[in-house]
Amino acid sequence: MASIPVPSSSPTGVPAAPPTSAGVAVARAALVVALLSMGAIAGFFYAYEVSVTRGLAGVGEDTYVLSMQAINATVRNIPFALSFFGAPVFAAVAFAAALAVAGRRSASVWLVAAAFAVYLAGGLGVTLLVNVPLNEDLATVAATVPDLAAVRARYESEWNAWNTVRTLASGTAFALLAAAAVLLPRAR
């Protein structure tokens, strides 16, 4: 005997209406924008992980300090801000849109929420609480400091370790958003 699909109920007990084509299109568009911004910031952290930090590992202390100071002085720009701050904002918008069309029991909604939380803690949070203060401390160091090797060793090891956390967190958030996009219900 075939089962008859029963529509889920809304909080008021009234059967929920199936998602509309327009609602699903908005949710998908929100997920695409969230994916693009999360992908951009995940790629940014990944590029540091696989090229910038490895390339700078082979230079002398003065070159390392001057290079990181120059990078840190220029990284705060509009394209960076759009992905760095945009990723959680767009993920929150995607969450609201997915919730509106899929309901709170949908896996896609929880995947978007998880992506938001993972990036907020491991990407944005780590950057603001660890990497930025390290960068600000390094900005005050003169390349002629007598113990530049110790300054570099302390900064480089901590900064690189936390960049790995940012890379993994933003990459994970990207994967969660991609899974949410795949699992988002279709309009009926």
Salt bridges, closest charged atoms under 4 A:
GLU136 OE2 - ARG76 NH2 3.81
GLU156 OE1 - ARG152 NE 2.84
